[in-house]
């Protein structure tokens, strides 16, 4: 039921050849959530909450129009503590977290467009830094320098990591002078290219130019730091293209470096979940697998995966024999994974115009429909 990716083990072939060990106890969720996900899977598996005293859960289903406002909903329901919002599209995540301009530019590059669009998830929204795209990982380290140098709570160790070659002989005074120089610039208010140039101009025992060379793996003899970083970005963003640079390609590279640093800081906060103090986190439905939260808000829509009836297809065919219907099983599994992230309270919002036939099946699963 948790097979939601195109690759991996998936469905076990020749299942009858194996001894089946049914683990019916759910160790995460309240009795109410477990009862709901049993309805979603609809195969009489008989899953039960392992707890006898976890009976305070709830789930609610809402139908909303295209003008649905997630922030307003969270405030109305007082969902400001240990709440995860699970959205279907990468665009929804970037908009909710405030780095939609950055994603918009990335999608203009061959590495993230057309058949390579999955790289948005695999390399850009990737929270496992080992799997993140190599140039994006360098940019993330660059933003980390900006954030750490601006944070009064940063330790010397957190700052000195960026000064690899000379750190064994540095004095505290030299480190303090370097941080003071960075803070005078107010890096977070600049564009990326101006920020790079500003750091490169910081001189002294700790050289901004040397730190940038270290972060972006640039040779010691390089003079024009920004140009070298742009060349590295070109190697990354146009990896599948011929080496000849067209006017359009250079223009998009420039557009990337003219983005505000604030866009990258928002992305950095998403990757490292620095908004924990707000207690609201955002994930795609696929990206939520394996996680758990007291409160989960799932926002469903039909325009997804090159379909105009993605979720509608599941609700329409619920209680119909779907043996061999891979499309139905794909949607069911995704909905199952998303809803089973909830420990106590689940709110499912379906952005759609529902008809009577659809409503009946939805109510068979979720009970009463609330209209927003």
MIFI-51444 format. One record per residue (C-alpha): residue number from 1; residue in one letter; x, y, z. Coordinates in steps of 0.02 Angstrom, whole numbers, plus 50000, padded with zeros to 5 digits. Example, Ala and Ser with C-alpha at 12.3 -4.5 7.8 and 13.67 -1.06 7.14 Angstrom:
<atoms>
{pos = 1&code = A&x = 50615&y = 49775&z = 50390} .
{pos = 2&code = S&x = 50684&y = 49947&z = 50357} .
</atoms>
This chain:
<atoms>
{pos = 1&code = X&x = 50000&y = 50000&z = 50000} .
{pos = 2&code = X&x = 50151&y = 50115&z = 50020} .
{pos = 3&code = X&x = 50217&y = 50084&z = 49845} .
{pos = 4&code = X&x = 50208&y = 50263&z = 49778} .
{pos = 5&code = X&x = 50363&y = 50273&z = 49668} .
{pos = 6&code = X&x = 50392&y = 50213&z = 49491} .
{pos = 7&code = X&x = 50546&y = 50116&z = 49548} .
{pos = 8&code = X&x = 50577&y = 50002&z = 49696} .
{pos = 9&code = X&x = 50508&y = 49835&z = 49750} .
{pos = 10&code = X&x = 50327&y = 49877&z = 49713} .
{pos = 11&code = X&x = 50204&y = 49734&z = 49704} .
{pos = 12&code = X&x = 50276&y = 49565&z = 49753} .
{pos = 13&code = X&x = 50257&y = 49440&z = 49610} .
{pos = 14&code = X&x = 50200&y = 49261&z = 49644} .
{pos = 15&code = X&x = 50143&y = 49310&z = 49818} .
{pos = 16&code = X&x = 50066&y = 49139&z = 49845} .
{pos = 17&code = X&x = 50240&y = 49063&z = 49850} .
{pos = 18&code = X&x = 50282&y = 49157&z = 50010} .
{pos = 19&code = X&x = 50225&y = 49140&z = 50189} .
{pos = 20&code = X&x = 50121&y = 49294&z = 50230} .
{pos = 21&code = X&x = 50155&y = 49377&z = 50397} .
{pos = 22&code = X&x = 50018&y = 49504&z = 50429} .
{pos = 23&code = X&x = 50069&y = 49646&z = 50545} .
{pos = 24&code = X&x = 49899&y = 49719&z = 50584} .
{pos = 25&code = X&x = 49951&y = 49836&z = 50724} .
{pos = 26&code = X&x = 49977&y = 50020&z = 50685} .
{pos = 27&code = X&x = 50102&y = 50102&z = 50805} .
{pos = 28&code = X&x = 50079&y = 50281&z = 50744} .
{pos = 29&code = X&x = 49899&y = 50335&z = 50738} .
{pos = 30&code = X&x = 49743&y = 50353&z = 50842} .
{pos = 31&code = X&x = 49600&y = 50231&z = 50825} .
{pos = 32&code = X&x = 49504&y = 50354&z = 50714} .
{pos = 33&code = X&x = 49647&y = 50378&z = 50590} .
{pos = 34&code = X&x = 49677&y = 50191&z = 50579} .
{pos = 35&code = X&x = 49492&y = 50161&z = 50543} .
{pos = 36&code = X&x = 49501&y = 50290&z = 50403} .
{pos = 37&code = X&x = 49655&y = 50220&z = 50316} .
{pos = 38&code = X&x = 49573&y = 50049&z = 50325} .
{pos = 39&code = X&x = 49429&y = 50123&z = 50224} .
{pos = 40&code = X&x = 49550&y = 50199&z = 50098} .
{pos = 41&code = X&x = 49638&y = 50033&z = 50066} .
{pos = 42&code = X&x = 49468&y = 49944&z = 50064} .
{pos = 43&code = X&x = 49537&y = 49768&z = 50064} .
{pos = 44&code = X&x = 49475&y = 49706&z = 50234} .
{pos = 45&code = X&x = 49653&y = 49694&z = 50299} .
{pos = 46&code = X&x = 49596&y = 49728&z = 50477} .
{pos = 47&code = X&x = 49728&y = 49853&z = 50535} .
{pos = 48&code = X&x = 49711&y = 49907&z = 50717} .
{pos = 49&code = X&x = 49792&y = 50038&z = 50828} .
{pos = 50&code = X&x = 49912&y = 49953&z = 50948} .
{pos = 51&code = X&x = 49854&y = 50074&z = 51085} .
{pos = 52&code = X&x = 49698&y = 50042&z = 51189} .
{pos = 53&code = X&x = 49691&y = 50221&z = 51254} .
{pos = 54&code = X&x = 49725&y = 50320&z = 51094} .
{pos = 55&code = X&x = 49545&y = 50363&z = 51053} .
{pos = 56&code = X&x = 49549&y = 50553&z = 51035} .
{pos = 57&code = X&x = 49585&y = 50568&z = 50848} .
{pos = 58&code = X&x = 49479&y = 50645&z = 50711} .
{pos = 59&code = X&x = 49469&y = 50665&z = 50523} .
{pos = 60&code = X&x = 49372&y = 50789&z = 50419} .
{pos = 61&code = X&x = 49346&y = 50808&z = 50232} .
{pos = 62&code = X&x = 49320&y = 50974&z = 50144} .
{pos = 63&code = X&x = 49279&y = 51024&z = 49967} .
{pos = 64&code = X&x = 49350&y = 51192&z = 49911} .
{pos = 65&code = X&x = 49358&y = 51298&z = 49755} .
{pos = 66&code = X&x = 49511&y = 51359&z = 49660} .
{pos = 67&code = X&x = 49521&y = 51511&z = 49774} .
{pos = 68&code = X&x = 49561&y = 51402&z = 49927} .
{pos = 69&code = X&x = 49680&y = 51491&z = 50046} .
{pos = 70&code = X&x = 49784&y = 51370&z = 50148} .
{pos = 71&code = X&x = 49850&y = 51500&z = 50270} .
{pos = 72&code = X&x = 49675&y = 51561&z = 50311} .
{pos = 73&code = X&x = 49618&y = 51380&z = 50339} .
{pos = 74&code = X&x = 49763&y = 51345&z = 50458} .
{pos = 75&code = X&x = 49723&y = 51501&z = 50560} .
{pos = 76&code = X&x = 49536&y = 51463&z = 50565} .
{pos = 77&code = X&x = 49567&y = 51285&z = 50628} .
{pos = 78&code = X&x = 49704&y = 51344&z = 50749} .
{pos = 79&code = X&x = 49830&y = 51229&z = 50665} .
{pos = 80&code = X&x = 49988&y = 51316&z = 50722} .
{pos = 81&code = X&x = 50073&y = 51176&z = 50818} .
{pos = 82&code = X&x = 50153&y = 51015&z = 50752} .
{pos = 83&code = X&x = 50058&y = 51027&z = 50589} .
{pos = 84&code = X&x = 50114&y = 50962&z = 50420} .
{pos = 85&code = X&x = 50037&y = 51023&z = 50258} .
{pos = 86&code = X&x = 50050&y = 50894&z = 50120} .
{pos = 87&code = X&x = 50031&y = 50968&z = 49946} .
{pos = 88&code = X&x = 50031&y = 50880&z = 49778} .
{pos = 89&code = X&x = 50146&y = 50988&z = 49672} .
{pos = 90&code = X&x = 50320&y = 51058&z = 49690} .
{pos = 91&code = X&x = 50250&y = 51227&z = 49634} .
{pos = 92&code = X&x = 50131&y = 51224&z = 49782} .
{pos = 93&code = X&x = 50275&y = 51192&z = 49902} .
{pos = 94&code = X&x = 50384&y = 51332&z = 49832} .
{pos = 95&code = X&x = 50239&y = 51455&z = 49838} .
{pos = 96&code = X&x = 50193&y = 51407&z = 50017} .
{pos = 97&code = X&x = 50374&y = 51422&z = 50074} .
{pos = 98&code = X&x = 50411&y = 51582&z = 49977} .
{pos = 99&code = X&x = 50540&y = 51528&z = 49847} .
{pos = 100&code = X&x = 50426&y = 51514&z = 49695} .
{pos = 101&code = X&x = 50530&y = 51639&z = 49593} .
{pos = 102&code = X&x = 50683&y = 51527&z = 49614} .
{pos = 103&code = X&x = 50589&y = 51372&z = 49556} .
{pos = 104&code = X&x = 50516&y = 51470&z = 49409} .
{pos = 105&code = X&x = 50692&y = 51511&z = 49346} .
{pos = 106&code = X&x = 50757&y = 51334&z = 49377} .
{pos = 107&code = X&x = 50620&y = 51262&z = 49267} .
{pos = 108&code = X&x = 50692&y = 51359&z = 49119} .
{pos = 109&code = X&x = 50852&y = 51255&z = 49123} .
{pos = 110&code = X&x = 50865&y = 51088&z = 49029} .
{pos = 111&code = X&x = 50912&y = 51000&z = 49190} .
{pos = 112&code = X&x = 50740&y = 51037&z = 49264} .
{pos = 113&code = X&x = 50625&y = 51048&z = 49113} .
{pos = 114&code = X&x = 50529&y = 50928&z = 48999} .
{pos = 115&code = X&x = 50586&y = 50748&z = 49029} .
{pos = 116&code = X&x = 50704&y = 50806&z = 49167} .
{pos = 117&code = X&x = 50567&y = 50888&z = 49272} .
{pos = 118&code = X&x = 50583&y = 50750&z = 49404} .
{pos = 119&code = X&x = 50751&y = 50827&z = 49449} .
{pos = 120&code = X&x = 50655&y = 50965&z = 49538} .
{pos = 121&code = X&x = 50610&y = 50834&z = 49668} .
{pos = 122&code = X&x = 50768&y = 50730&z = 49653} .
{pos = 123&code = X&x = 50897&y = 50870&z = 49659} .
{pos = 124&code = X&x = 50818&y = 51036&z = 49710} .
{pos = 125&code = X&x = 50690&y = 50990&z = 49844} .
{pos = 126&code = X&x = 50801&y = 50847&z = 49901} .
{pos = 127&code = X&x = 50829&y = 50853&z = 50090} .
{pos = 128&code = X&x = 50962&y = 50718&z = 50084} .
{pos = 129&code = X&x = 51111&y = 50829&z = 50042} .
{pos = 130&code = X&x = 51211&y = 50683&z = 49969} .
{pos = 131&code = X&x = 51080&y = 50667&z = 49833} .
{pos = 132&code = X&x = 51055&y = 50852&z = 49802} .
{pos = 133&code = X&x = 51120&y = 50921&z = 49636} .
{pos = 134&code = X&x = 51305&y = 50961&z = 49658} .
{pos = 135&code = X&x = 51297&y = 51145&z = 49609} .
{pos = 136&code = X&x = 51139&y = 51173&z = 49713} .
{pos = 137&code = X&x = 51231&y = 51095&z = 49860} .
{pos = 138&code = X&x = 51369&y = 51225&z = 49836} .
{pos = 139&code = X&x = 51239&y = 51364&z = 49831} .
{pos = 140&code = X&x = 51161&y = 51294&z = 49989} .
{pos = 141&code = X&x = 51331&y = 51300&z = 50076} .
{pos = 142&code = X&x = 51349&y = 51480&z = 50016} .
{pos = 143&code = X&x = 51180&y = 51524&z = 50093} .
{pos = 144&code = X&x = 51233&y = 51432&z = 50251} .
{pos = 145&code = X&x = 51381&y = 51551&z = 50265} .
{pos = 146&code = X&x = 51263&y = 51700&z = 50251} .
{pos = 147&code = X&x = 51143&y = 51630&z = 50380} .
{pos = 148&code = X&x = 51276&y = 51576&z = 50505} .
{pos = 149&code = X&x = 51370&y = 51741&z = 50496} .
{pos = 150&code = X&x = 51207&y = 51837&z = 50529} .
{pos = 151&code = X&x = 51150&y = 51728&z = 50675} .
{pos = 152&code = X&x = 51202&y = 51789&z = 50848} .
{pos = 153&code = X&x = 51182&y = 51610&z = 50911} .
{pos = 154&code = X&x = 51310&y = 51537&z = 50790} .
{pos = 155&code = X&x = 51462&y = 51458&z = 50872} .
{pos = 156&code = X&x = 51641&y = 51490&z = 50816} .
{pos = 157&code = X&x = 51648&y = 51310&z = 50755} .
{pos = 158&code = X&x = 51499&y = 51340&z = 50639} .
{pos = 159&code = X&x = 51584&y = 51490&z = 50559} .
{pos = 160&code = X&x = 51761&y = 51423&z = 50553} .
{pos = 161&code = X&x = 51706&y = 51273&z = 50447} .
{pos = 162&code = X&x = 51706&y = 51390&z = 50297} .
{pos = 163&code = X&x = 51889&y = 51439&z = 50323} .
{pos = 164&code = X&x = 51970&y = 51269&z = 50297} .
{pos = 165&code = X&x = 52149&y = 51311&z = 50244} .
{pos = 166&code = X&x = 52199&y = 51429&z = 50387} .
{pos = 167&code = X&x = 52079&y = 51385&z = 50527} .
{pos = 168&code = X&x = 52211&y = 51303&z = 50638} .
{pos = 169&code = X&x = 52304&y = 51468&z = 50660} .
{pos = 170&code = X&x = 52158&y = 51590&z = 50667} .
{pos = 171&code = X&x = 52130&y = 51702&z = 50816} .
{pos = 172&code = X&x = 51959&y = 51745&z = 50887} .
{pos = 173&code = X&x = 51990&y = 51927&z = 50844} .
{pos = 174&code = X&x = 52018&y = 51886&z = 50660} .
{pos = 175&code = X&x = 51859&y = 51785&z = 50655} .
{pos = 176&code = X&x = 51762&y = 51926&z = 50739} .
{pos = 177&code = X&x = 51830&y = 52052&z = 50614} .
{pos = 178&code = X&x = 51777&y = 51942&z = 50468} .
{pos = 179&code = X&x = 51599&y = 51918&z = 50534} .
{pos = 180&code = X&x = 51587&y = 52105&z = 50567} .
{pos = 181&code = X&x = 51638&y = 52140&z = 50386} .
{pos = 182&code = X&x = 51502&y = 52023&z = 50321} .
{pos = 183&code = X&x = 51369&y = 52100&z = 50433} .
{pos = 184&code = X&x = 51408&y = 52276&z = 50373} .
{pos = 185&code = X&x = 51359&y = 52222&z = 50197} .
{pos = 186&code = X&x = 51186&y = 52155&z = 50248} .
{pos = 187&code = X&x = 51201&y = 52010&z = 50125} .
{pos = 188&code = X&x = 51021&y = 51950&z = 50141} .
{pos = 189&code = X&x = 50956&y = 52106&z = 50053} .
{pos = 190&code = X&x = 51061&y = 52082&z = 49894} .
{pos = 191&code = X&x = 51045&y = 51981&z = 49735} .
{pos = 192&code = X&x = 51155&y = 51825&z = 49721} .
{pos = 193&code = X&x = 51280&y = 51903&z = 49601} .
{pos = 194&code = X&x = 51302&y = 52061&z = 49706} .
{pos = 195&code = X&x = 51316&y = 51955&z = 49862} .
{pos = 196&code = X&x = 51455&y = 51850&z = 49785} .
{pos = 197&code = X&x = 51550&y = 52006&z = 49731} .
{pos = 198&code = X&x = 51527&y = 52086&z = 49903} .
{pos = 199&code = X&x = 51598&y = 51934&z = 49993} .
{pos = 200&code = X&x = 51741&y = 51920&z = 49867} .
{pos = 201&code = X&x = 51791&y = 52099&z = 49912} .
{pos = 202&code = X&x = 51809&y = 52059&z = 50098} .
{pos = 203&code = X&x = 51996&y = 52061&z = 50132} .
{pos = 204&code = X&x = 52105&y = 52023&z = 50281} .
{pos = 205&code = X&x = 52176&y = 51867&z = 50361} .
{pos = 206&code = X&x = 52012&y = 51782&z = 50318} .
{pos = 207&code = X&x = 51983&y = 51820&z = 50135} .
{pos = 208&code = X&x = 51806&y = 51816&z = 50064} .
{pos = 209&code = X&x = 51879&y = 51767&z = 49896} .
{pos = 210&code = X&x = 51966&y = 51615&z = 49972} .
{pos = 211&code = X&x = 51807&y = 51560&z = 50060} .
{pos = 212&code = X&x = 51708&y = 51569&z = 49897} .
{pos = 213&code = X&x = 51844&y = 51469&z = 49809} .
{pos = 214&code = X&x = 51827&y = 51337&z = 49944} .
{pos = 215&code = X&x = 51636&y = 51331&z = 49937} .
{pos = 216&code = X&x = 51626&y = 51324&z = 49747} .
{pos = 217&code = X&x = 51782&y = 51216&z = 49718} .
{pos = 218&code = X&x = 51870&y = 51349&z = 49614} .
{pos = 219&code = X&x = 52058&y = 51344&z = 49580} .
{pos = 220&code = X&x = 52175&y = 51456&z = 49678} .
{pos = 221&code = X&x = 52228&y = 51554&z = 49524} .
{pos = 222&code = X&x = 52051&y = 51611&z = 49480} .
{pos = 223&code = X&x = 52029&y = 51800&z = 49483} .
{pos = 224&code = X&x = 51849&y = 51833&z = 49430} .
{pos = 225&code = X&x = 51754&y = 51732&z = 49561} .
{pos = 226&code = X&x = 51579&y = 51770&z = 49496} .
{pos = 227&code = X&x = 51624&y = 51720&z = 49318} .
{pos = 228&code = X&x = 51698&y = 51556&z = 49379} .
{pos = 229&code = X&x = 51543&y = 51517&z = 49482} .
{pos = 230&code = X&x = 51432&y = 51557&z = 49332} .
{pos = 231&code = X&x = 51536&y = 51437&z = 49226} .
{pos = 232&code = X&x = 51511&y = 51300&z = 49355} .
{pos = 233&code = X&x = 51324&y = 51335&z = 49356} .
{pos = 234&code = X&x = 51322&y = 51319&z = 49166} .
{pos = 235&code = X&x = 51406&y = 51149&z = 49176} .
{pos = 236&code = X&x = 51270&y = 51094&z = 49297} .
{pos = 237&code = X&x = 51112&y = 51171&z = 49222} .
{pos = 238&code = X&x = 51155&y = 51127&z = 49042} .
{pos = 239&code = X&x = 51233&y = 50957&z = 49070} .
{pos = 240&code = X&x = 51132&y = 50878&z = 48927} .
{pos = 241&code = X&x = 51162&y = 51018&z = 48802} .
{pos = 242&code = X&x = 51298&y = 51048&z = 48673} .
{pos = 243&code = X&x = 51439&y = 51155&z = 48736} .
{pos = 244&code = X&x = 51395&y = 51301&z = 48622} .
{pos = 245&code = X&x = 51313&y = 51440&z = 48724} .
{pos = 246&code = X&x = 51160&y = 51522&z = 48648} .
{pos = 247&code = X&x = 51100&y = 51696&z = 48693} .
{pos = 248&code = X&x = 50949&y = 51623&z = 48784} .
{pos = 249&code = X&x = 51056&y = 51508&z = 48891} .
{pos = 250&code = X&x = 51170&y = 51647&z = 48952} .
{pos = 251&code = X&x = 51017&y = 51755&z = 48986} .
{pos = 252&code = X&x = 50939&y = 51624&z = 49100} .
{pos = 253&code = X&x = 51104&y = 51600&z = 49193} .
{pos = 254&code = X&x = 51107&y = 51788&z = 49223} .
{pos = 255&code = X&x = 50925&y = 51782&z = 49278} .
{pos = 256&code = X&x = 50969&y = 51649&z = 49407} .
{pos = 257&code = X&x = 51110&y = 51755&z = 49480} .
{pos = 258&code = X&x = 51000&y = 51910&z = 49484} .
{pos = 259&code = X&x = 50876&y = 51825&z = 49600} .
{pos = 260&code = X&x = 50864&y = 51897&z = 49776} .
{pos = 261&code = X&x = 50963&y = 51806&z = 49910} .
{pos = 262&code = X&x = 50799&y = 51803&z = 50009} .
{pos = 263&code = X&x = 50730&y = 51674&z = 49884} .
{pos = 264&code = X&x = 50877&y = 51559&z = 49921} .
{pos = 265&code = X&x = 50860&y = 51587&z = 50108} .
{pos = 266&code = X&x = 50678&y = 51529&z = 50099} .
{pos = 267&code = X&x = 50735&y = 51374&z = 50004} .
{pos = 268&code = X&x = 50873&y = 51346&z = 50133} .
{pos = 269&code = X&x = 50744&y = 51356&z = 50272} .
{pos = 270&code = X&x = 50636&y = 51228&z = 50183} .
{pos = 271&code = X&x = 50782&y = 51107&z = 50162} .
{pos = 272&code = X&x = 50835&y = 51122&z = 50344} .
{pos = 273&code = X&x = 50659&y = 51152&z = 50413} .
{pos = 274&code = X&x = 50715&y = 51311&z = 50500} .
{pos = 275&code = X&x = 50533&y = 51362&z = 50520} .
{pos = 276&code = X&x = 50509&y = 51238&z = 50661} .
{pos = 277&code = X&x = 50477&y = 51382&z = 50780} .
{pos = 278&code = X&x = 50318&y = 51413&z = 50681} .
{pos = 279&code = X&x = 50276&y = 51228&z = 50698} .
{pos = 280&code = X&x = 50205&y = 51217&z = 50520} .
{pos = 281&code = X&x = 50299&y = 51114&z = 50392} .
{pos = 282&code = X&x = 50265&y = 51083&z = 50208} .
{pos = 283&code = X&x = 50297&y = 50927&z = 50104} .
{pos = 284&code = X&x = 50236&y = 50849&z = 49944} .
{pos = 285&code = X&x = 50126&y = 50696&z = 49969} .
{pos = 286&code = X&x = 50268&y = 50589&z = 49900} .
{pos = 287&code = X&x = 50397&y = 50676&z = 50008} .
{pos = 288&code = X&x = 50301&y = 50644&z = 50169} .
{pos = 289&code = X&x = 50327&y = 50456&z = 50166} .
{pos = 290&code = X&x = 50399&y = 50390&z = 50329} .
{pos = 291&code = X&x = 50358&y = 50547&z = 50429} .
{pos = 292&code = X&x = 50227&y = 50576&z = 50564} .
{pos = 293&code = X&x = 50140&y = 50727&z = 50640} .
{pos = 294&code = X&x = 50003&y = 50760&z = 50767} .
{pos = 295&code = X&x = 49904&y = 50860&z = 50638} .
{pos = 296&code = X&x = 49907&y = 50833&z = 50451} .
{pos = 297&code = X&x = 49824&y = 50940&z = 50317} .
{pos = 298&code = X&x = 49815&y = 50854&z = 50147} .
{pos = 299&code = X&x = 49769&y = 50962&z = 49997} .
{pos = 300&code = X&x = 49708&y = 50861&z = 49847} .
{pos = 301&code = X&x = 49676&y = 50917&z = 49669} .
{pos = 302&code = X&x = 49638&y = 50839&z = 49502} .
{pos = 303&code = X&x = 49767&y = 50925&z = 49390} .
{pos = 304&code = X&x = 49917&y = 50815&z = 49429} .
{pos = 305&code = X&x = 50033&y = 50692&z = 49339} .
{pos = 306&code = X&x = 49972&y = 50752&z = 49168} .
{pos = 307&code = X&x = 49792&y = 50710&z = 49215} .
{pos = 308&code = X&x = 49640&y = 50821&z = 49239} .
{pos = 309&code = X&x = 49547&y = 50695&z = 49348} .
{pos = 310&code = X&x = 49686&y = 50624&z = 49458} .
{pos = 311&code = X&x = 49596&y = 50611&z = 49626} .
{pos = 312&code = X&x = 49424&y = 50606&z = 49546} .
{pos = 313&code = X&x = 49471&y = 50440&z = 49466} .
{pos = 314&code = X&x = 49500&y = 50363&z = 49638} .
{pos = 315&code = X&x = 49338&y = 50427&z = 49713} .
{pos = 316&code = X&x = 49238&y = 50381&z = 49557} .
{pos = 317&code = X&x = 49302&y = 50201&z = 49556} .
{pos = 318&code = X&x = 49300&y = 50171&z = 49744} .
{pos = 319&code = X&x = 49200&y = 50012&z = 49781} .
{pos = 320&code = X&x = 49218&y = 49956&z = 49600} .
{pos = 321&code = X&x = 49326&y = 49805&z = 49563} .
{pos = 322&code = X&x = 49498&y = 49879&z = 49526} .
{pos = 323&code = X&x = 49602&y = 49719&z = 49510} .
{pos = 324&code = X&x = 49737&y = 49758&z = 49383} .
{pos = 325&code = X&x = 49693&y = 49943&z = 49378} .
{pos = 326&code = X&x = 49866&y = 50017&z = 49404} .
{pos = 327&code = X&x = 49803&y = 50196&z = 49391} .
{pos = 328&code = X&x = 49679&y = 50171&z = 49532} .
{pos = 329&code = X&x = 49807&y = 50084&z = 49641} .
{pos = 330&code = X&x = 49934&y = 50223&z = 49615} .
{pos = 331&code = X&x = 49812&y = 50356&z = 49678} .
{pos = 332&code = X&x = 49748&y = 50246&z = 49820} .
{pos = 333&code = X&x = 49925&y = 50212&z = 49881} .
{pos = 334&code = X&x = 49970&y = 50397&z = 49878} .
{pos = 335&code = X&x = 49813&y = 50444&z = 49974} .
{pos = 336&code = X&x = 49847&y = 50301&z = 50097} .
{pos = 337&code = X&x = 50026&y = 50360&z = 50128} .
{pos = 338&code = X&x = 49973&y = 50542&z = 50150} .
{pos = 339&code = X&x = 49829&y = 50509&z = 50269} .
{pos = 340&code = X&x = 49927&y = 50384&z = 50373} .
{pos = 341&code = X&x = 50055&y = 50520&z = 50420} .
{pos = 342&code = X&x = 49928&y = 50587&z = 50546} .
{pos = 343&code = X&x = 49943&y = 50534&z = 50727} .
{pos = 344&code = X&x = 49790&y = 50625&z = 50796} .
{pos = 345&code = X&x = 49699&y = 50744&z = 50678} .
{pos = 346&code = X&x = 49681&y = 50739&z = 50489} .
{pos = 347&code = X&x = 49606&y = 50872&z = 50375} .
{pos = 348&code = X&x = 49584&y = 50827&z = 50192} .
{pos = 349&code = X&x = 49542&y = 50969&z = 50073} .
{pos = 350&code = X&x = 49489&y = 50923&z = 49896} .
{pos = 351&code = X&x = 49496&y = 51067&z = 49772} .
{pos = 352&code = X&x = 49362&y = 51013&z = 49650} .
{pos = 353&code = X&x = 49183&y = 51027&z = 49588} .
{pos = 354&code = X&x = 49108&y = 50866&z = 49656} .
{pos = 355&code = X&x = 48954&y = 50787&z = 49581} .
{pos = 356&code = X&x = 48824&y = 50682&z = 49673} .
{pos = 357&code = X&x = 48898&y = 50514&z = 49624} .
{pos = 358&code = X&x = 49070&y = 50567&z = 49685} .
{pos = 359&code = X&x = 49000&y = 50634&z = 49849} .
{pos = 360&code = X&x = 48924&y = 50467&z = 49893} .
{pos = 361&code = X&x = 49089&y = 50376&z = 49879} .
{pos = 362&code = X&x = 49183&y = 50513&z = 49971} .
{pos = 363&code = X&x = 49058&y = 50502&z = 50115} .
{pos = 364&code = X&x = 49081&y = 50312&z = 50120} .
{pos = 365&code = X&x = 49263&y = 50345&z = 50163} .
{pos = 366&code = X&x = 49268&y = 50511&z = 50257} .
{pos = 367&code = X&x = 49091&y = 50537&z = 50318} .
{pos = 368&code = X&x = 49010&y = 50708&z = 50305} .
{pos = 369&code = X&x = 49081&y = 50828&z = 50175} .
{pos = 370&code = X&x = 49114&y = 51006&z = 50233} .
{pos = 371&code = X&x = 49103&y = 51140&z = 50098} .
{pos = 372&code = X&x = 49223&y = 51286&z = 50110} .
</atoms>
